[in-house]
Amino acid sequence: MSLEDWLNKRWYPATESGEVSGTQLPLLAPLELAFRHGSRWRKQRNQPEPLSVPVIVVGNITVGGAGKTPLVAELGRWLKERGRKPGIISRGYGGRAKHYPYNVTAESHPLESGDEPLMLHLMTGLPVMVSPKRAEAASALISEHGCDVILSDDGLQHYGLWRSMEICVVDGQRGLGNEHLLPRGPLRESADRLRSVDMVVVNGQPSALVESQVGEELDFTMELQPSRWHQFNLDQTSTLKIESGPEVGPCHGVAAIGNPQRFFNALRDIGFTVMEMAFPDHHQFSQQELQLDGVTPVIMTMKDAVKCRDFWQSHWWAMEAQAQLPDLFYQRIHQHLQSFEPA
């Protein structure tokens, strides 16, 4: 068992009744206290300058996947359809570009850009800029691409970035786990942070645990629905969207995301019998790892597929999931943009 798996079993020991049980890791309490003080210090020392366009940060307060990236993609599409010029910024976790800010293109390699920024560019066609200093990435999108709205994929705790709106995404099943801060629990900030953001979006129908933890702070629920199947072209620079996917039946499900079980469950919901292959989040695949029987469909997330373009095979498929939100959510976004006054 990996350290990540060991911690997850203790961070997210939720019961069906909505109570938190299991090990609370009391020996890590001093480290949790140090992390709490460090988090407060980082927040207080940053006084970023406002930007000339709205900056909407979509993040979470837990480690691991909560569904923020599909929400960023959906917001980008929605804004583009309404005549705006959105751009996406990201830290580019897992990538090491030769220079920053780094402009993501269809030809980018995930070892340079990071997997999620490349996925977002391929899925949306929007300009995506990567930098550990997100404010630099935002400024580059404004000056080089004329973007009039900036969407930050993650970055709720990156206080060097000014923001006009904050959206926090919470996993509908795992919630805030044992409600402890790192490393004793999965929280990057205390649960009180939910009171200061503009919107709290729960990914999936909230469990009893999430209802008890989030309570009145919950604004909207979001559903991730399979929307399109992708395979990669031979030139390895773009994806080919196709009408029909693999035949429903046995498949190898491949996921290197924060919560792989959510992906496997989604495949089962549409009829597949899934042989699960879970890897650590942001795992860099080798061709040998996916040399299976050569016949059974291999289905992976878009985030994982972009890391396999160099050795893509014809029986491999990537499933794109699209975020679905109520109309009132978009009305809140529209009202924010209408009320924004440039710096």
LUMPA-39500 format. One record per residue (C-alpha): residue in three letters; residue number from 1; x, y, z. Coordinates in nm, 4 decimals, padded with zeros to 6 digits. Layout:
# residues N
+-----+-----+----------+----------+----------+
:  aa :   i :        x :        y :        z :
+-----+-----+----------+----------+----------+
: ala : NUM :        X :        Y :        Z :
...
+-----+-----+----------+----------+----------+
***
This chain:
# residues 343
+-----+-----+----------+----------+----------+
:  aa :   i :        x :        y :        z :
+-----+-----+----------+----------+----------+
: met :   1 :  00.0000 :  00.0000 :  00.0000 :
: ser :   2 :  00.1364 :  00.3413 : -00.0959 :
: leu :   3 :  00.1656 :  00.6285 :  00.1525 :
: glu :   4 : -00.1106 :  00.8088 : -00.0402 :
: asp :   5 : -00.3479 :  00.5119 : -00.0012 :
: trp :   6 : -00.2581 :  00.4742 :  00.3665 :
: leu :   7 : -00.3329 :  00.8393 :  00.4369 :
: asn :   8 : -00.6557 :  00.8411 :  00.2343 :
: lys :   9 : -00.7931 :  00.5530 :  00.4377 :
: arg :  10 : -00.7394 :  00.7637 :  00.7498 :
: trp :  11 : -00.8295 :  01.1008 :  00.6062 :
: tyr :  12 : -01.1591 :  00.9855 :  00.4552 :
: pro :  13 : -01.3051 :  00.7263 :  00.6947 :
: ala :  14 : -01.6682 :  00.8331 :  00.6425 :
: thr :  15 : -01.9550 :  00.6098 :  00.7504 :
: glu :  16 : -02.2965 :  00.5889 :  00.5883 :
: ser :  17 : -02.4483 :  00.7652 :  00.8884 :
: gly :  18 : -02.2514 :  01.0786 :  00.8119 :
: glu :  19 : -02.0179 :  01.0426 :  01.1085 :
: val :  20 : -01.6417 :  01.0363 :  01.0861 :
: ser :  21 : -01.4786 :  00.7287 :  01.2340 :
: gly :  22 : -01.1372 :  00.5667 :  01.2370 :
: thr :  23 : -00.7889 :  00.6868 :  01.3158 :
: gln :  24 : -00.7504 :  01.0586 :  01.3879 :
: leu :  25 : -00.3661 :  01.0442 :  01.3743 :
: pro :  26 : -00.3094 :  01.2340 :  01.7027 :
: leu :  27 :  00.0701 :  01.2062 :  01.6720 :
: leu :  28 :  00.0504 :  01.4419 :  01.3750 :
: ala :  29 : -00.1239 :  01.7155 :  01.5763 :
: pro :  30 :  00.1953 :  01.9275 :  01.6198 :
: leu :  31 :  00.2553 :  01.9223 :  01.2424 :
: glu :  32 : -00.1066 :  02.0148 :  01.1831 :
: leu :  33 : -00.0668 :  02.3148 :  01.4143 :
: ala :  34 :  00.2496 :  02.4239 :  01.2304 :
: phe :  35 :  00.0672 :  02.3949 :  00.8971 :
: arg :  36 : -00.2214 :  02.6059 :  01.0309 :
: his :  37 :  00.0144 :  02.8865 :  01.1354 :
: gly :  38 :  00.2015 :  02.8684 :  00.8057 :
: ser :  39 : -00.1220 :  02.8931 :  00.6096 :
: arg :  40 : -00.2304 :  03.2027 :  00.8034 :
: trp :  41 :  00.1102 :  03.3639 :  00.7535 :
: arg :  42 :  00.1040 :  03.3082 :  00.3766 :
: lys :  43 : -00.2401 :  03.4629 :  00.3526 :
: gln :  44 : -00.1492 :  03.7708 :  00.5589 :
: arg :  45 :  00.1785 :  03.8485 :  00.3802 :
: asn :  46 :  00.0253 :  03.8697 :  00.0322 :
: gln :  47 : -00.1409 :  04.1900 : -00.0854 :
: pro :  48 : -00.1660 :  04.1399 : -00.4637 :
: glu :  49 : -00.2455 :  04.4209 : -00.7034 :
: pro :  50 : -00.5890 :  04.3996 : -00.8719 :
: leu :  51 : -00.5965 :  04.3092 : -01.2409 :
: ser :  52 : -00.7918 :  04.4880 : -01.5119 :
: val :  53 : -01.0251 :  04.1928 : -01.5801 :
: pro :  54 : -01.2303 :  03.9585 : -01.3586 :
: val :  55 : -01.0384 :  03.6655 : -01.2120 :
: ile :  56 : -01.2503 :  03.3663 : -01.1100 :
: val :  57 : -01.0657 :  03.1114 : -00.8982 :
: val :  58 : -01.2060 :  02.7573 : -00.8963 :
: gly :  59 : -01.0424 :  02.5522 : -00.6241 :
: asn :  60 : -01.0965 :  02.3390 : -00.3175 :
: ile :  61 : -00.9783 :  02.3196 :  00.0407 :
: thr :  62 : -00.8875 :  01.9492 :  00.0321 :
: val :  63 : -00.6031 :  01.7677 : -00.1374 :
: gly :  64 : -00.6924 :  01.5382 : -00.4233 :
: gly :  65 : -00.9579 :  01.5665 : -00.6875 :
: ala :  66 : -01.2917 :  01.7292 : -00.6144 :
: gly :  67 : -01.4009 :  01.8138 : -00.9695 :
: lys :  68 : -01.2663 :  02.1666 : -01.0097 :
: thr :  69 : -01.1047 :  02.1138 : -01.3520 :
: pro :  70 : -01.4270 :  02.0021 : -01.5291 :
: leu :  71 : -01.5969 :  02.3070 : -01.3768 :
: val :  72 : -01.3250 :  02.5333 : -01.5186 :
: ala :  73 : -01.3733 :  02.3742 : -01.8619 :
: glu :  74 : -01.7501 :  02.4231 : -01.8456 :
: leu :  75 : -01.7162 :  02.7858 : -01.7369 :
: gly :  76 : -01.4726 :  02.8475 : -02.0210 :
: arg :  77 : -01.7115 :  02.7039 : -02.2787 :
: trp :  78 : -02.0048 :  02.8986 : -02.1384 :
: leu :  79 : -01.8165 :  03.2288 : -02.1438 :
: lys :  80 : -01.6866 :  03.1715 : -02.4961 :
: glu :  81 : -02.0376 :  03.0953 : -02.6250 :
: arg :  82 : -02.1492 :  03.4326 : -02.4889 :
: gly :  83 : -01.8877 :  03.6329 : -02.6718 :
: arg :  84 : -01.6323 :  03.6662 : -02.3924 :
: lys :  85 : -01.2607 :  03.5946 : -02.4321 :
: pro :  86 : -01.1781 :  03.3686 : -02.1375 :
: gly :  87 : -00.8327 :  03.2354 : -02.0637 :
: ile :  88 : -00.7213 :  02.9700 : -01.8172 :
: ile :  89 : -00.4248 :  02.9826 : -01.5823 :
: ser :  90 : -00.2696 :  02.6937 : -01.3927 :
: arg :  91 :  00.0352 :  02.6133 : -01.1847 :
: gly :  92 :  00.1051 :  02.3240 : -01.4227 :
: tyr :  93 :  00.1638 :  02.0567 : -01.1610 :
: gly :  94 :  00.3944 :  01.7833 : -01.2922 :
: gly :  95 :  00.5322 :  01.9949 : -01.5768 :
: arg :  96 :  00.8729 :  02.1576 : -01.6081 :
: ala :  97 :  00.8779 :  02.4148 : -01.8833 :
: lys :  98 :  01.2014 :  02.5805 : -01.9912 :
: his :  99 :  01.0491 :  02.9214 : -01.9221 :
: tyr : 100 :  00.7452 :  03.0760 : -01.7557 :
: pro : 101 :  00.4826 :  03.1926 : -01.8246 :
: tyr : 102 :  00.4379 :  02.8950 : -02.0583 :
: asn : 103 :  00.1785 :  02.9142 : -02.3367 :
: val : 104 :  00.0094 :  02.5743 : -02.3802 :
: thr : 105 : -00.0529 :  02.4564 : -02.7373 :
: ala : 106 : -00.1852 :  02.1340 : -02.8902 :
: glu : 107 :  00.1763 :  02.0325 : -02.9521 :
: ser : 108 :  00.2786 :  02.0787 : -02.5871 :
: his : 109 :  00.4101 :  01.7802 : -02.3975 :
: pro : 110 :  00.2591 :  01.7147 : -02.0527 :
: leu : 111 :  00.6097 :  01.6938 : -01.9048 :
: glu : 112 :  00.6405 :  02.0615 : -01.9953 :
: ser : 113 :  00.2869 :  02.1915 : -01.9478 :
: gly : 114 :  00.1477 :  01.9526 : -01.6873 :
: asp : 115 : -00.1389 :  01.7152 : -01.7639 :
: glu : 116 : -00.4376 :  01.9271 : -01.6590 :
: pro : 117 : -00.3419 :  02.2445 : -01.8527 :
: leu : 118 : -00.2922 :  02.0427 : -02.1728 :
: met : 119 : -00.6223 :  01.8621 : -02.1177 :
: leu : 120 : -00.8044 :  02.1936 : -02.0670 :
: his : 121 : -00.6584 :  02.3396 : -02.3873 :
: leu : 122 : -00.7521 :  02.0326 : -02.5946 :
: met : 123 : -01.1030 :  02.0146 : -02.4483 :
: thr : 124 : -01.1915 :  02.3835 : -02.4762 :
: gly : 125 : -00.9640 :  02.5351 : -02.7402 :
: leu : 126 : -00.9079 :  02.8269 : -02.5037 :
: pro : 127 : -00.5717 :  02.9900 : -02.4362 :
: val : 128 : -00.4051 :  02.8317 : -02.1340 :
: met : 129 : -00.1038 :  02.9834 : -01.9601 :
: val : 130 :  00.1060 :  02.8045 : -01.6974 :
: ser : 131 :  00.3261 :  02.9514 : -01.4264 :
: pro : 132 :  00.4042 :  02.8791 : -01.0606 :
: lys : 133 :  00.3313 :  03.2518 : -01.0198 :
: arg : 134 : -00.0275 :  03.2600 : -01.1387 :
: ala : 135 : -00.0423 :  03.6403 : -01.1493 :
: glu : 136 :  00.2271 :  03.6327 : -01.4197 :
: ala : 137 :  00.0260 :  03.3803 : -01.6174 :
: ala : 138 : -00.2873 :  03.5964 : -01.5892 :
: ser : 139 : -00.1037 :  03.9092 : -01.7074 :
: ala : 140 :  00.0378 :  03.7156 : -02.0034 :
: leu : 141 : -00.3108 :  03.6010 : -02.1085 :
: ile : 142 : -00.4363 :  03.9596 : -02.0970 :
: ser : 143 : -00.1444 :  04.1060 : -02.2923 :
: glu : 144 : -00.0824 :  03.8240 : -02.5427 :
: his : 145 : -00.4347 :  03.6899 : -02.6025 :
: gly : 146 : -00.6592 :  03.9830 : -02.5112 :
: cys : 147 : -00.8484 :  03.7772 : -02.2530 :
: asp : 148 : -01.1251 :  03.9624 : -02.0716 :
: val : 149 : -01.1938 :  03.6950 : -01.8069 :
: ile : 150 : -00.9340 :  03.4812 : -01.6279 :
: leu : 151 : -01.0246 :  03.1371 : -01.4922 :
: ser : 152 : -00.7808 :  02.9884 : -01.2427 :
: asp : 153 : -00.7764 :  02.6095 : -01.2273 :
: asp : 154 : -00.6990 :  02.5640 : -00.8581 :
: gly : 155 : -00.5262 :  02.8427 : -00.6676 :
: leu : 156 : -00.7693 :  02.9079 : -00.3835 :
: gln : 157 : -00.4690 :  02.9046 : -00.1496 :
: his : 158 : -00.2393 :  03.0933 : -00.3912 :
: tyr : 159 : -00.2787 :  03.4334 : -00.2285 :
: gly : 160 : -00.0259 :  03.5975 : -00.4578 :
: leu : 161 : -00.3061 :  03.5983 : -00.7165 :
: trp : 162 : -00.5712 :  03.8677 : -00.6883 :
: arg : 163 : -00.9209 :  03.7359 : -00.7485 :
: ser : 164 : -01.2619 :  03.8941 : -00.7989 :
: met : 165 : -01.4568 :  03.5728 : -00.7307 :
: glu : 166 : -01.3902 :  03.2430 : -00.5532 :
: ile : 167 : -01.5661 :  02.9123 : -00.6157 :
: cys : 168 : -01.4885 :  02.6185 : -00.3877 :
: val : 169 : -01.5668 :  02.2655 : -00.5088 :
: val : 170 : -01.6360 :  01.9910 : -00.2527 :
: asp : 171 : -01.6477 :  01.6192 : -00.3278 :
: gly : 172 : -02.0049 :  01.5036 : -00.2719 :
: gln : 173 : -01.9032 :  01.1730 : -00.1149 :
: arg : 174 : -01.5718 :  01.2323 :  00.0622 :
: gly : 175 : -01.6441 :  01.5870 :  00.1729 :
: leu : 176 : -01.3879 :  01.7332 :  00.4119 :
: gly : 177 : -01.2809 :  01.3923 :  00.5402 :
: asn : 178 : -01.1881 :  01.3930 :  00.9081 :
: glu : 179 : -01.1867 :  01.7772 :  00.9038 :
: his : 180 : -00.8211 :  01.8018 :  01.0078 :
: leu : 181 : -00.5530 :  02.0056 :  00.8336 :
: leu : 182 : -00.2509 :  01.8541 :  00.6606 :
: pro : 183 : -00.0855 :  01.6201 :  00.7379 :
: arg : 184 : -00.3346 :  01.4946 :  00.9971 :
: gly : 185 : -00.6202 :  01.5311 :  00.7518 :
: pro : 186 : -00.6855 :  01.6327 :  00.3899 :
: leu : 187 : -00.7605 :  02.0028 :  00.4490 :
: arg : 188 : -00.5404 :  02.2726 :  00.2945 :
: glu : 189 : -00.7363 :  02.5341 :  00.4914 :
: ser : 190 : -00.9818 :  02.5072 :  00.7777 :
: ala : 191 : -01.3486 :  02.4420 :  00.7103 :
: asp : 192 : -01.4228 :  02.8050 :  00.8054 :
: arg : 193 : -01.2809 :  02.9012 :  00.4652 :
: leu : 194 : -01.6113 :  02.7928 :  00.3067 :
: arg : 195 : -01.7778 :  03.0956 :  00.4645 :
: ser : 196 : -01.5539 :  03.3431 :  00.2812 :
: val : 197 : -01.5823 :  03.2122 : -00.0755 :
: asp : 198 : -01.8495 :  03.3386 : -00.3143 :
: met : 199 : -01.9926 :  02.9975 : -00.4016 :
: val : 200 : -01.9623 :  02.6421 : -00.2699 :
: val : 201 : -02.0328 :  02.3776 : -00.5341 :
: val : 202 : -02.0708 :  02.0123 : -00.4320 :
: asn : 203 : -01.9710 :  01.7609 : -00.6972 :
: gly : 204 : -02.2442 :  01.4949 : -00.6984 :
: gln : 205 : -02.5341 :  01.4455 : -00.4650 :
: pro : 206 : -02.4052 :  01.5200 : -00.1142 :
: ser : 207 : -02.3761 :  01.2313 :  00.1277 :
: ala : 208 : -02.4978 :  01.2632 :  00.4864 :
: leu : 209 : -02.1396 :  01.3418 :  00.5839 :
: val : 210 : -02.1132 :  01.6305 :  00.3377 :
: glu : 211 : -02.4502 :  01.7706 :  00.4378 :
: ser : 212 : -02.3365 :  01.7771 :  00.8002 :
: gln : 213 : -01.9988 :  01.9342 :  00.7150 :
: val : 214 : -02.1014 :  02.1907 :  00.4544 :
: gly : 215 : -02.4573 :  02.2596 :  00.5698 :
: glu : 216 : -02.5798 :  02.6093 :  00.4958 :
: glu : 217 : -02.2648 :  02.6966 :  00.2992 :
: leu : 218 : -02.3715 :  02.4739 :  00.0074 :
: asp : 219 : -02.4879 :  02.6844 : -00.2883 :
: phe : 220 : -02.5118 :  02.4424 : -00.5827 :
: thr : 221 : -02.4654 :  02.0786 : -00.6756 :
: met : 222 : -02.2843 :  01.9753 : -00.9914 :
: glu : 223 : -02.3102 :  01.6517 : -01.1866 :
: leu : 224 : -02.0353 :  01.5157 : -01.4121 :
: gln : 225 : -02.1906 :  01.3406 : -01.7103 :
: pro : 226 : -02.0057 :  01.1434 : -01.9810 :
: ser : 227 : -02.0291 :  01.3650 : -02.2889 :
: arg : 228 : -01.7890 :  01.2518 : -02.5621 :
: trp : 229 : -01.5403 :  00.9832 : -02.6532 :
: his : 230 : -01.1966 :  01.0746 : -02.7835 :
: gln : 231 : -00.9177 :  00.9029 : -02.9665 :
: phe : 232 : -00.5965 :  01.0679 : -03.0766 :
: asn : 233 : -00.4973 :  01.1390 : -03.4352 :
: leu : 234 : -00.1834 :  00.9874 : -03.5788 :
: asp : 235 : -00.0113 :  01.3280 : -03.5751 :
: gln : 236 : -00.0488 :  01.3278 : -03.1957 :
: thr : 237 : -00.1397 :  01.6956 : -03.1854 :
: ser : 238 : -00.5147 :  01.6864 : -03.1343 :
: thr : 239 : -00.8051 :  01.4615 : -03.0468 :
: leu : 240 : -01.0624 :  01.3169 : -03.2808 :
: lys : 241 : -01.4164 :  01.3420 : -03.1447 :
: ile : 242 : -01.6317 :  01.0523 : -03.2553 :
: glu : 243 : -01.9996 :  00.9689 : -03.2312 :
: ser : 244 : -01.9760 :  00.6239 : -03.0771 :
: gly : 245 : -01.7381 :  00.4824 : -02.8251 :
: pro : 246 : -01.6227 :  00.1322 : -02.7376 :
: glu : 247 : -01.8759 : -00.1468 : -02.7227 :
: val : 248 : -02.0198 : -00.1807 : -02.3744 :
: gly : 249 : -01.8715 : -00.4815 : -02.1970 :
: pro : 250 : -01.5467 : -00.5619 : -02.0183 :
: cys : 251 : -01.2862 : -00.2848 : -02.0128 :
: his : 252 : -00.9686 : -00.1854 : -01.8390 :
: gly : 253 : -01.0416 :  00.1367 : -01.6517 :
: val : 254 : -00.7295 :  00.3498 : -01.6071 :
: ala : 255 : -00.7270 :  00.6496 : -01.3734 :
: ala : 256 : -00.4465 :  00.8538 : -01.2171 :
: ile : 257 : -00.6648 :  01.1186 : -01.0537 :
: gly : 258 : -00.7402 :  01.2305 : -00.7006 :
: asn : 259 : -01.0467 :  01.0055 : -00.6657 :
: pro : 260 : -01.0219 :  00.7236 : -00.9241 :
: gln : 261 : -01.3224 :  00.5392 : -00.7839 :
: arg : 262 : -01.5502 :  00.8147 : -00.9134 :
: phe : 263 : -01.4287 :  00.7446 : -01.2688 :
: phe : 264 : -01.4696 :  00.3679 : -01.2331 :
: asn : 265 : -01.8227 :  00.4145 : -01.0990 :
: ala : 266 : -01.9084 :  00.6388 : -01.3951 :
: leu : 267 : -01.7998 :  00.3638 : -01.6359 :
: arg : 268 : -02.0133 :  00.1086 : -01.4515 :
: asp : 269 : -02.3101 :  00.3450 : -01.4626 :
: ile : 270 : -02.3054 :  00.3339 : -01.8436 :
: gly : 271 : -02.2786 : -00.0452 : -01.8539 :
: phe : 272 : -01.9104 : -00.1411 : -01.8501 :
: thr : 273 : -01.7616 : -00.4225 : -01.6460 :
: val : 274 : -01.4521 : -00.2508 : -01.5149 :
: met : 275 : -01.1154 : -00.4031 : -01.4363 :
: glu : 276 : -00.9776 : -00.1223 : -01.2216 :
: met : 277 : -00.6270 :  00.0159 : -01.2683 :
: ala : 278 : -00.5732 :  00.3023 : -01.0237 :
: phe : 279 : -00.2486 :  00.5003 : -01.0148 :
: pro : 280 : -00.1320 :  00.7937 : -00.7995 :
: asp : 281 : -00.2591 :  01.1369 : -00.9024 :
: his : 282 : -00.0601 :  01.2892 : -01.1953 :
: his : 283 :  00.1181 :  00.9568 : -01.2596 :
: gln : 284 :  00.3362 :  00.9599 : -01.5727 :
: phe : 285 :  00.2543 :  00.6454 : -01.7708 :
: ser : 286 :  00.4962 :  00.4249 : -01.9601 :
: gln : 287 :  00.3959 :  00.2161 : -02.2584 :
: gln : 288 :  00.4800 : -00.1034 : -02.0711 :
: glu : 289 :  00.2314 : -00.0294 : -01.7923 :
: leu : 290 : -00.0587 : -00.0360 : -02.0380 :
: gln : 291 :  00.0476 : -00.3370 : -02.2457 :
: leu : 292 : -00.2473 : -00.5548 : -02.1490 :
: asp : 293 : -00.4215 : -00.8129 : -02.3683 :
: gly : 294 : -00.4257 : -00.5898 : -02.6776 :
: val : 295 : -00.7974 : -00.6412 : -02.7404 :
: thr : 296 : -01.0093 : -00.5367 : -02.4416 :
: pro : 297 : -01.0840 : -00.1617 : -02.4550 :
: val : 298 : -00.8674 :  00.0526 : -02.2308 :
: ile : 299 : -01.0690 :  00.3515 : -02.1082 :
: met : 300 : -00.9037 :  00.6412 : -01.9296 :
: thr : 301 : -00.9747 :  00.9959 : -01.8254 :
: met : 302 : -00.8853 :  01.2862 : -02.0545 :
: lys : 303 : -00.6276 :  01.3939 : -01.7978 :
: asp : 304 : -00.4529 :  01.0579 : -01.8303 :
: ala : 305 : -00.4961 :  01.0292 : -02.2064 :
: val : 306 : -00.2902 :  01.3399 : -02.2817 :
: lys : 307 :  00.0073 :  01.1656 : -02.1175 :
: cys : 308 : -00.0257 :  00.8650 : -02.3504 :
: arg : 309 : -00.0307 :  01.0362 : -02.6893 :
: asp : 310 :  00.3189 :  00.9168 : -02.7846 :
: phe : 311 :  00.2159 :  00.5508 : -02.7687 :
: trp : 312 : -00.1603 :  00.5649 : -02.8262 :
: gln : 313 : -00.3280 :  00.2451 : -02.9516 :
: ser : 314 : -00.6463 :  00.1987 : -03.1541 :
: his : 315 : -00.8385 :  00.0159 : -02.8782 :
: trp : 316 : -00.7742 :  00.2905 : -02.6230 :
: trp : 317 : -01.0391 :  00.5485 : -02.5493 :
: ala : 318 : -01.0654 :  00.8641 : -02.3409 :
: met : 319 : -01.3986 :  00.9583 : -02.1860 :
: glu : 320 : -01.4732 :  01.3270 : -02.1451 :
: ala : 321 : -01.7062 :  01.4220 : -01.8616 :
: gln : 322 : -01.8907 :  01.7526 : -01.8725 :
: ala : 323 : -02.0048 :  01.9483 : -01.5679 :
: gln : 324 : -02.3776 :  02.0182 : -01.5472 :
: leu : 325 : -02.4966 :  02.3000 : -01.3225 :
: pro : 326 : -02.8287 :  02.4750 : -01.2586 :
: asp : 327 : -02.9218 :  02.7950 : -01.4424 :
: leu : 328 : -02.8935 :  02.9959 : -01.1212 :
: phe : 329 : -02.5214 :  02.9201 : -01.1069 :
: tyr : 330 : -02.4676 :  03.0846 : -01.4448 :
: gln : 331 : -02.6857 :  03.3767 : -01.3426 :
: arg : 332 : -02.4521 :  03.4355 : -01.0473 :
: ile : 333 : -02.1533 :  03.4343 : -01.2824 :
: his : 334 : -02.3287 :  03.6757 : -01.5187 :
: gln : 335 : -02.4158 :  03.9125 : -01.2343 :
: his : 336 : -02.0569 :  03.9126 : -01.1150 :
: leu : 337 : -01.9227 :  03.9980 : -01.4589 :
: gln : 338 : -02.1830 :  04.2709 : -01.5020 :
: ser : 339 : -02.0891 :  04.4319 : -01.1712 :
: phe : 340 : -01.7129 :  04.4123 : -01.2228 :
: glu : 341 : -01.5333 :  04.7440 : -01.2285 :
: pro : 342 : -01.1813 :  04.7435 : -01.3793 :
: ala : 343 : -00.8924 :  04.8274 : -01.1512 :
+-----+-----+----------+----------+----------+
***
